Amino acid sequence: MSADVIRFPSPPSRLARRLEWFGTDRSVLLMIWALYFALRVAVLLIDVVPTSDAGWYYSRAESLAAGHGYLDNNGAPTAFWPPGWPIALSLVFSQFGASSVVLGLFNLTSAMLIGLMTLAMGRRLFGSEAAARAGLLLLAVYPNAIGYVPLALTEVFYTALLMAGCWILMTRTNRWQLVSAGLVFGFATLVKAQTMVVIPLIFAIEWLRQRPVWPRFPRLFAEGLIVLGVAMLTVLPWTIRNHTQMGYWIPVSTNGGFTLLTGNHDTATGDYTPDAPVVNDLMARKDLDEVERDAEARRLGLDWIENNPEKFLALAPKKLIRLWLPDGEAEWAYQGDAPSYAGAEMLYRTVRYANQAFYALLMMAFAAAFFVMLVKRHRDGQRWIGWWLLPYGIALYPTLICVVFSGQSRFHYPVMPFVCMTAGWLAVTVWNARAERGRPSARTLHQVRDQ
């Protein structure tokens, strides 16, 4: 006689049942979307007057909507600052009128697209509905993401474009989608001029994530060139406009030199310092026009870097700190431009502190998720390179730019949906691990049978 051990499946733990509910129940997703939408609608009730950078963009959009062209404050044609955001906003203004309400609703539409992309990309990158929902939930309650919705700044619209371009390339099934991605990235370049560096990054991840590596290279290289080519063609009409109206070949804008100089001079601190003496002296020169001043600023910045390599390297950590350490900079717009700020300063500041704590947790999770994913993929016998690296590549993009130019916390805004989806994956991974540990041991029955 001998005995066989019959194992019965153990019932799932309470944590496992909750995780399954979170990842499968339709009402959970609807509640997350309701929260996401409601918080962004609520912030639109705050009156914020566009000033400073936001005021410039808003005024340019009004001018374009009225058919006056892209003009400076003196009524002369200009290429100062990339025109993509004012152009997009002007199209909306021309249909519905120029107002803070129209601006807010347009940003709300972009914010909803960001949420949709966060959910879809979370599913695609991590293969988990629960992780995708967790990422969307984190973004839904992230105060700084909410705070930008009423502002006439580029961040919300640009983030939607960036994520849409990434999504098209990740999910493409035919060559025409390469054209669509090129158009999206081209217009995104008109919003932020350095955007095209993201395209090679995406193709590099796709190239290295699967074997065979080298036989796939020619096709992917050609497809990357198609996307870059279409993006450049999308920018080209603006470049031609600049030459026609201003007499110079200006690819996108005339603020690149000033951005370089404000981050690299004798009194630079790593942050954006537009009031430095060297910048003020250059702006005061009447013998130079807009393009010549920008070219001179670029020369001065490059000369300073060449003559002060040690100082330039010493500024790099300070620039990185200014880029990644603080968050909640949306409060500055309310502080200067919202009439309600004076009567509710304590509330605004409390939200700012809560946001900073929430941001710190997100970034710690983002860093930890990198190593957890490496261990998990090694344990499962998978290549370590995969689409999961895209959020880290997107984070690398402003990091490299800020080292050369200057650090500003608003530059990491487009990275945060990617941070949220990665942190959401880590949260669900930890949740699942705890659920497995809390699972009761399997029940067994010993069955005796004859030999």
N, C-alpha and C positions, 0 to 999 in steps of 0.2 A: 504494500500500500504506500501511497505517497500523497503529498498535499500540494495543491496549487493555491497560489495567492491571487484572488480576484480583487482588482482595484476599482473602486467606484469613483467617478469624478466628484471632487469636493465642491461644495457650493461656493460661489464667488463671495469675497469679502464685501463689507459695506462700502469700503473705498472703491473697490472695483465696480460695484453697481452704480455708484455715483459718477465714476468716470465714464461708464457706458452711457448713462443718462445724459451727461454733459456733451458727449461726442455724437449722440445719435438722435436725441429728442429734438423735433422741429421747433418746439416752443422755446427751447434754450437759444437757438439761433435767432429767433424772432425777438427775444428779449434783449439780446446783445445788440441787434440792429436798432431796436427802439431806443436803447440807451445811447448808442453812438449818435443817432440822429437828434434826439432830444437835447443833448448837451450842446451840440453845435447850433441848433436853432436858438437855444436859450442865450448863448453868448452874442447872437446877432441883435438881441434887444439892447445891448450896450452901445451907446452912441460914441463913435470914435471918428474924429476929424482927421483926414489924411494930411500929414505934414512930413517934412524932411524927405527921406527917400520915397515914402508912400505918396506924399504930395506931388513929387515930380512925376511919378508913374501915372497918378490919377489925372494930373493936368495934361500930360501927353496924350492920354486916352481920350480926354475931352476934345483936344485939338484935332486928333485924327477922326473922331466921330463926327465932328463938325466940318470935315473936309479941308482943314487948314494944313494938314501935313504934320510931320514930326519936327517940331520947332523948339528952340530953346526959349528961355524966359523973355528974351528980347525979340522974339518973332523970326529968328534966322534959322535956316535948316541946320540940324545937328545930328550927330551920331553918338552923343554922349549917353552912356549906358545902353545895354542891349534893348532892342525895341519889341521883343516878342510879347512880353506881358502887356504893354500898352496897346499893341496891335490887337491882341485877343480881346482885351477889355473894351476897346473901341468898337469892335464888332457887336458886342452885347449892348453897349451904350447907344449905338446907332439904331438898334431895334426897340429898346425899352427905355431909353433916356438915361442920362448920367445922374446917378444918385448912390448914396451909401447903401440903400436897400438893394439895388440891382447888383452892386459890387458884392455885397454879402451873399446874395443868392447864387451868384456865379461861383464864388468861393465854396459855398455849401455844396454845389454840384460837383466841383472838383474834389472836395473832401469825401463825398460819397463814393466817387470813383476810386479814391485812395483806399477806402475801406473795402470795396469790392476786390481790388487788386491784392490787398493784404490777405484776405480770406482765400482767394484763388491761388496766390503764390505760396501761401502757407501749406495748402494741400499739395501743391506740386513739389515744393522743395523737400517736405518732410513726410509726405505720404500718410498724413494723419488728419482726419477731420477734427478730432479733439484739439490737436495742436494748432490747427488753423483757427478754430474758434477762440482758443485762448489768446492767440496773437491779436485777433480782432478786438477782443475784450480789453486787452491791455492798451491798445491804441484808442479805444473808445473813451477811456477814462483818463488819458494822458493830458494833463492840463495845458501844456504848451502847444500841443497839436490843436487843441480846441481854441486856444486864445488867438491863433492867427486867422481864423475864419473871417472876422469882420475887417481885417487890415488890407490895405491896398498895396501889399508887398507880393513879391514873386513866389514865395515859398510854397503855398498850397497848390497853385496852378502848376508850377514846375515839377513838384513831386508827383502829381498825377501824370504828367507827360513822361517823366523818367520811368515810372513803374509800368506805364502802358507800353513803352518801347521795349523794356526788358521782357514783359509778358509775351509780346508778339514774337520776339526772337526765340524765346524758350519753347513756345508751343507751335511754331510754324510748321506747316505741312506742304507748302509750295513756294515757288520763287516770288510770286506776287506779294506774299507777306514780307519778303525782304524789302520790297519797295515801300510798303506801308510802314515798316519799322524805320526806314531811312527818312521818310517824311516826318514821322513823329520826332525822331532824334534831331532832325534838321531844325524843326521849329523849336525844340527844347534848347538847341544851341543859340537860337535867337533870344532866348530867355536868360540862359547862362552860357557864356561863350566857350567854356571848357568841356562841355558835355560830350563831345565826340570821343574823348579818351575812354569813355565807358564802353564803346562798341568793341574795341579789341579785347577788352577784359572779358566780356560776355563770350566771345568766340573762343578765347583761350580756355575758359572753363569747359565749354562744350567739347573742344578738341581733346583735352586731356582726361575727361571723365570716363571715356570708354576706350577699349582696345578694339581693333588695332589703331595705334595712334598715328603713325606716319602715313599710311595709305589714305586716311581721312583728311589729311592736312590740305592737299590742293583744293578739294571741294569747299572746305570751310574757309580757306583763305580767299577764294574767289567770292564766296557769299559775303564775307566781311567787306571786301572791296565794293561790292554792289551797294551794301548798306551805307558805307562811308560816302560813296559817290552820289547816291541819291540825297543824302544829308547835305552834302556840299552844294548840290544843285538847288536844294531848298533855300539855302542861305544866299545863293548867288544873286537873285534879284535885288536883295537889300544892298549887297556889295556894289552892284551896278548903280543903284540909286545914290549911294554915297559918293561915287565918283562923278555922277552926273550933276548932283546938286552942290557938292563941296569941293570937287576938283582933286580928290585924293582917293587912292584905293584903300578903303577901310573895310576889312572883312566883316566885322560885326559892330564894334563900338570903339569909342575913343577914351575909355576910362581905364584900360589895362595898364597903361604906363603909370597913372596916378595910384592905382591899386598896388602896383609893385613898389613904388616909391614910399607910400605911406607905411609899408611894412619893413622897409630897409633904409634906414638913415641913422644918423648919430644919436638921436633921441628916441629911437624906436623901442618899444617895450614888449613887442610880440603881438599886441593888439592893433586894431586899425586906428591909426593916429593921424587923421586928416588935418589937424591944426598944427602940425609940426612947422617950425620956422622955414625949413627948406621947401615945404609944400606951399606955404603962404606966400613966400617970395616968388615962387614960380607962377602962382595964380595971379599975382599982382602985375606981372609983366604984360604990358599992352602991345609990345612989338611982336608978339606971337599970337597966332590964331589958335583955335581949339585943338586942331590936329597937331600943330607944331608944339604946343604946350605938352600934349600927351607924349609925343615923341621925345621931348626933352626930359620929361619925368621918367620915361623908360630908360633913357641914357643915364640919368643920374642914379637911378636905382641899380642898374647893372654895374655902373662904375663903382658904386659903394660896395656892392657884393664882391667885386673883383679886388678892390683895395682893402677890404676888411673881412677876409674869409673867416677869421677866428670869431669876430663879432657876429657874423652871419650864422655860423654854426651854433654859437651860444644862444642866439635868439630862437633857434628851432624848438627846443623844449618849451620855451615860453609860449610860442605860437600854438604848439600842440595842446598845452594846458588851456589857453584861451579858447581853443576850438572845442575841446571835449570835456573840460571840467565843469564850467557853469552851464546852466540851462534855465529856461523860464524867461528868456529875453523878451518875449511878447509883452511882458508887464511894462516895459519901457514905453511902448506905444500908448498904452492906457495912461501911464503916468503923465505923459506930455500932451496927449491928445483927447483924453476922455473926460468930459466935464464931471462925471460921477466919481472920478478918482479921489478928489479932495475930501469928499464926505465918507469915503469907504476905504481909505488908505490901508487901515489895519486888515481889512478883509482881503484886499489885493495882495498885501505882503504875506499874509498867512497862506494864501493859495500858492504864492511864489515859493515859500519854504517847503510846503507839502510837495510841490512839483519837483523841487530839487532832490528831495528824499526819494520820490518815486523814480526819477531819472537815474539816480545812483543805483537803485536796485536793478533797473533795466540794464544798465551798462555792466554791472557785475554779472548778471545772468548771461548777457551777450558774450562776455569773456569766458565764463565757465562753460557755456554751451560748446564752444570751439573744441575744448579738450575732451568733453564728454562724448561729442560726436566722433572724434578721432578714435577714442577707445572703443566705442560701440561698433564702428565700421571695421576696425581691426579684428574685433572679436567675431564679427559676422562674416569675415573674409571678403569684405568689399574694398574696392579702390577708395583711397582716402579722398581723392578729388571727385567732387560731384556738384550738383546744382546748389547743395546746401552752402557752398562757399560764396554764392552770389552776394548775400548780405555783407560779408566781410570784404569782398571786392568793392562793393558800393561804398563802404566805410573808408576804404583805402583811398578812394578817388578824392574827396575833399581833404584828406590828411596830407597827401602829397602836394596838393595845390597850396595849402596853408603854409607849408614849410617854406615855399618860395615867396609867397605874397604876405599874408597876415592871418592871424587867427581871429575868427569871430564865431560865437556860438551859434548864430543863426545859420551858418553854413552846414551844420550837421542836421538841420531839420529834415532834408529829404532822406536821410539815412534811417530816421527813427521808425518808420513802418517796418523796415527790414529788421531792425533791432527787436521790435515788438513781436514779430512772427517767430524770430529765433528764440527769444525769451519764453514765448508761449510753448514752443516745442520742449524746452528744458523743463518748464513747469509740469507739463503733462508726463514727461519721462520720469521725473521724480515722483509724481502722483502714482504712476503705474508701478514703479518700483516699490513704493510703500504698500500699495494694494496687494502686490504679490507676496510681500513679506508678511502681511497680516492675514494671508489666506490660511484657513485651517488645514491641517494635514489630511491627506486622503484617507478615507475609510476603507478598510480591507475586510475580506471574508476568506477564511481558510477552508478550502473544499477538499475533502479526502476522496481519493479515487483508487481503484485497484490497478496494480501494475499490469 
